[in-house]
Amino acid sequence: MNYVNLGRAGIKVSKVCLGAMTFGREADEETSTKIMDFFVEKGGTFIDTANAYSKGGSEEVVGRWFKKRGNRDAIVLATKVYGRMGDGPNDAGPSRIAIHRACDASLRRLQTDVIDLYQIHRWDPEVQPEETLEALNDLVRAGKVRYIGCSNVAAWQLANPADTALAEGWAG
């Protein structure tokens, strides 16, 4: 397995990342466990999931696997926030309230006290990027998240928010 830096950060990850989107849905827990075991056996160190995958079931499967294997420190864990997790108006999206609630719930499901890479899963034109960035920065400063990122976002959507984060001294 080859290892590379995660973007510009100093953290190293396996060049192959195991996506856990089907865990707890198409792949039952036994199959998911076998997949994760095989991935680690081959040198994989980077697992990605999201709060909305299987309505949190994917994170639960990964969390139980960490607990059984005792290998949390050997894995760079990524998860994402955005998906609808309840019926309430603040149970989805990248607002401050949704991000903070979703992060705490993901930490519980993953049975860990820190997420290595926490990403917004989608762009939301109804939420000011500064609100999202400041909420993510809060999580980094609180020690709940080590690095932040995004998924399914166009480069042009990141230009101004990235400049804002830099100007404010927030996590990049």
Contacts in CASP RR format, 6 or more apart in sequence:
PFRMAT RR
TARGET T0000
AUTHOR 0000-0000-0000
METHOD contacts of the structure
MODEL  1
MNYVNLGRAGIKVSKVCLGAMTFGREADEETSTKIMDFFVEKGGTFIDTA
NAYSKGGSEEVVGRWFKKRGNRDAIVLATKVYGRMGDGPNDAGPSRIAIH
RACDASLRRLQTDVIDLYQIHRWDPEVQPEETLEALNDLVRAGKVRYIGC
SNVAAWQLANPADTALAEGWAG
1 14 0 8 1.000
1 15 0 8 1.000
1 16 0 8 1.000
1 42 0 8 1.000
1 43 0 8 1.000
1 44 0 8 1.000
1 45 0 8 1.000
2 14 0 8 1.000
2 15 0 8 1.000
3 12 0 8 1.000
3 13 0 8 1.000
3 14 0 8 1.000
3 15 0 8 1.000
3 45 0 8 1.000
4 12 0 8 1.000
4 13 0 8 1.000
4 15 0 8 1.000
5 11 0 8 1.000
5 12 0 8 1.000
5 13 0 8 1.000
6 12 0 8 1.000
6 13 0 8 1.000
6 46 0 8 1.000
6 76 0 8 1.000
6 117 0 8 1.000
6 147 0 8 1.000
9 147 0 8 1.000
11 76 0 8 1.000
11 116 0 8 1.000
11 146 0 8 1.000
11 147 0 8 1.000
12 45 0 8 1.000
12 76 0 8 1.000
13 45 0 8 1.000
13 46 0 8 1.000
13 76 0 8 1.000
14 43 0 8 1.000
14 44 0 8 1.000
14 45 0 8 1.000
14 46 0 8 1.000
16 39 0 8 1.000
16 44 0 8 1.000
16 46 0 8 1.000
17 46 0 8 1.000
17 47 0 8 1.000
17 48 0 8 1.000
17 78 0 8 1.000
18 35 0 8 1.000
18 36 0 8 1.000
18 39 0 8 1.000
18 44 0 8 1.000
18 46 0 8 1.000
18 47 0 8 1.000
18 48 0 8 1.000
19 47 0 8 1.000
19 48 0 8 1.000
19 49 0 8 1.000
20 32 0 8 1.000
20 36 0 8 1.000
20 47 0 8 1.000
20 48 0 8 1.000
20 49 0 8 1.000
20 53 0 8 1.000
20 58 0 8 1.000
20 61 0 8 1.000
20 62 0 8 1.000
21 49 0 8 1.000
21 50 0 8 1.000
21 53 0 8 1.000
21 58 0 8 1.000
22 32 0 8 1.000
22 53 0 8 1.000
22 58 0 8 1.000
23 29 0 8 1.000
23 32 0 8 1.000
23 35 0 8 1.000
23 49 0 8 1.000
23 53 0 8 1.000
23 54 0 8 1.000
23 57 0 8 1.000
23 58 0 8 1.000
23 61 0 8 1.000
23 62 0 8 1.000
24 32 0 8 1.000
24 53 0 8 1.000
24 54 0 8 1.000
24 57 0 8 1.000
24 58 0 8 1.000
24 60 0 8 1.000
24 61 0 8 1.000
25 53 0 8 1.000
25 54 0 8 1.000
25 57 0 8 1.000
25 58 0 8 1.000
27 35 0 8 1.000
29 61 0 8 1.000
29 64 0 8 1.000
32 61 0 8 1.000
32 62 0 8 1.000
32 65 0 8 1.000
33 61 0 8 1.000
33 65 0 8 1.000
33 68 0 8 1.000
36 47 0 8 1.000
36 62 0 8 1.000
36 65 0 8 1.000
37 69 0 8 1.000
39 47 0 8 1.000
40 69 0 8 1.000
40 71 0 8 1.000
40 74 0 8 1.000
40 75 0 8 1.000
45 74 0 8 1.000
45 75 0 8 1.000
45 76 0 8 1.000
46 75 0 8 1.000
46 76 0 8 1.000
46 78 0 8 1.000
47 62 0 8 1.000
47 75 0 8 1.000
47 76 0 8 1.000
47 77 0 8 1.000
47 78 0 8 1.000
48 78 0 8 1.000
48 79 0 8 1.000
48 80 0 8 1.000
48 117 0 8 1.000
49 58 0 8 1.000
49 59 0 8 1.000
49 62 0 8 1.000
49 77 0 8 1.000
49 78 0 8 1.000
49 79 0 8 1.000
49 80 0 8 1.000
49 110 0 8 1.000
50 58 0 8 1.000
50 59 0 8 1.000
50 79 0 8 1.000
50 80 0 8 1.000
50 81 0 8 1.000
50 82 0 8 1.000
50 83 0 8 1.000
50 121 0 8 1.000
51 59 0 8 1.000
51 79 0 8 1.000
51 80 0 8 1.000
51 81 0 8 1.000
51 82 0 8 1.000
51 83 0 8 1.000
51 85 0 8 1.000
51 102 0 8 1.000
51 105 0 8 1.000
51 106 0 8 1.000
51 109 0 8 1.000
52 80 0 8 1.000
52 82 0 8 1.000
52 83 0 8 1.000
52 84 0 8 1.000
52 85 0 8 1.000
52 121 0 8 1.000
53 59 0 8 1.000
54 61 0 8 1.000
55 85 0 8 1.000
56 85 0 8 1.000
56 109 0 8 1.000
57 109 0 8 1.000
59 79 0 8 1.000
59 106 0 8 1.000
59 109 0 8 1.000
59 110 0 8 1.000
60 109 0 8 1.000
62 77 0 8 1.000
62 110 0 8 1.000
63 109 0 8 1.000
63 110 0 8 1.000
63 111 0 8 1.000
63 112 0 8 1.000
64 111 0 8 1.000
66 72 0 8 1.000
66 75 0 8 1.000
66 110 0 8 1.000
66 111 0 8 1.000
66 112 0 8 1.000
67 111 0 8 1.000
72 112 0 8 1.000
76 116 0 8 1.000
76 117 0 8 1.000
77 110 0 8 1.000
77 112 0 8 1.000
77 115 0 8 1.000
77 116 0 8 1.000
77 117 0 8 1.000
78 115 0 8 1.000
78 116 0 8 1.000
78 117 0 8 1.000
78 118 0 8 1.000
78 119 0 8 1.000
79 106 0 8 1.000
79 110 0 8 1.000
79 115 0 8 1.000
79 117 0 8 1.000
79 118 0 8 1.000
79 119 0 8 1.000
80 118 0 8 1.000
80 119 0 8 1.000
80 120 0 8 1.000
80 121 0 8 1.000
80 151 0 8 1.000
81 93 0 8 1.000
81 94 0 8 1.000
81 98 0 8 1.000
81 99 0 8 1.000
81 102 0 8 1.000
81 103 0 8 1.000
81 106 0 8 1.000
81 118 0 8 1.000
81 119 0 8 1.000
81 120 0 8 1.000
81 121 0 8 1.000
82 92 0 8 1.000
82 93 0 8 1.000
82 94 0 8 1.000
82 120 0 8 1.000
82 121 0 8 1.000
82 122 0 8 1.000
82 124 0 8 1.000
83 92 0 8 1.000
83 93 0 8 1.000
83 121 0 8 1.000
83 122 0 8 1.000
84 91 0 8 1.000
84 92 0 8 1.000
85 91 0 8 1.000
85 92 0 8 1.000
85 102 0 8 1.000
85 105 0 8 1.000
86 92 0 8 1.000
90 97 0 8 1.000
90 98 0 8 1.000
90 101 0 8 1.000
91 98 0 8 1.000
91 101 0 8 1.000
92 98 0 8 1.000
93 99 0 8 1.000
93 122 0 8 1.000
93 124 0 8 1.000
93 127 0 8 1.000
94 120 0 8 1.000
94 122 0 8 1.000
94 124 0 8 1.000
94 127 0 8 1.000
94 131 0 8 1.000
94 132 0 8 1.000
94 135 0 8 1.000
95 127 0 8 1.000
95 131 0 8 1.000
95 132 0 8 1.000
95 135 0 8 1.000
96 131 0 8 1.000
96 132 0 8 1.000
96 134 0 8 1.000
96 135 0 8 1.000
96 138 0 8 1.000
99 120 0 8 1.000
99 132 0 8 1.000
99 135 0 8 1.000
99 136 0 8 1.000
99 139 0 8 1.000
100 135 0 8 1.000
100 138 0 8 1.000
100 139 0 8 1.000
103 115 0 8 1.000
103 118 0 8 1.000
103 139 0 8 1.000
103 144 0 8 1.000
103 145 0 8 1.000
104 144 0 8 1.000
106 115 0 8 1.000
106 118 0 8 1.000
107 113 0 8 1.000
107 114 0 8 1.000
107 115 0 8 1.000
107 144 0 8 1.000
113 144 0 8 1.000
114 143 0 8 1.000
114 144 0 8 1.000
114 145 0 8 1.000
114 146 0 8 1.000
115 144 0 8 1.000
115 145 0 8 1.000
115 146 0 8 1.000
116 145 0 8 1.000
116 146 0 8 1.000
116 147 0 8 1.000
117 145 0 8 1.000
117 146 0 8 1.000
117 147 0 8 1.000
117 148 0 8 1.000
117 149 0 8 1.000
118 136 0 8 1.000
118 139 0 8 1.000
118 144 0 8 1.000
118 145 0 8 1.000
118 147 0 8 1.000
118 148 0 8 1.000
118 149 0 8 1.000
119 148 0 8 1.000
119 149 0 8 1.000
119 150 0 8 1.000
119 151 0 8 1.000
120 132 0 8 1.000
120 136 0 8 1.000
120 149 0 8 1.000
120 150 0 8 1.000
120 151 0 8 1.000
120 153 0 8 1.000
121 150 0 8 1.000
121 151 0 8 1.000
121 152 0 8 1.000
122 151 0 8 1.000
122 152 0 8 1.000
122 153 0 8 1.000
123 150 0 8 1.000
123 152 0 8 1.000
123 153 0 8 1.000
123 154 0 8 1.000
123 157 0 8 1.000
124 132 0 8 1.000
129 157 0 8 1.000
129 160 0 8 1.000
129 161 0 8 1.000
129 164 0 8 1.000
130 161 0 8 1.000
130 164 0 8 1.000
132 161 0 8 1.000
133 161 0 8 1.000
133 164 0 8 1.000
133 165 0 8 1.000
133 168 0 8 1.000
133 170 0 8 1.000
134 168 0 8 1.000
134 170 0 8 1.000
136 145 0 8 1.000
136 148 0 8 1.000
136 149 0 8 1.000
136 170 0 8 1.000
136 171 0 8 1.000
137 148 0 8 1.000
137 165 0 8 1.000
137 168 0 8 1.000
137 170 0 8 1.000
137 171 0 8 1.000
139 145 0 8 1.000
139 148 0 8 1.000
140 146 0 8 1.000
140 147 0 8 1.000
140 148 0 8 1.000
140 171 0 8 1.000
141 171 0 8 1.000
147 171 0 8 1.000
148 171 0 8 1.000
148 172 0 8 1.000
150 158 0 8 1.000
162 172 0 8 1.000
164 170 0 8 1.000
165 171 0 8 1.000
165 172 0 8 1.000
166 172 0 8 1.000
END
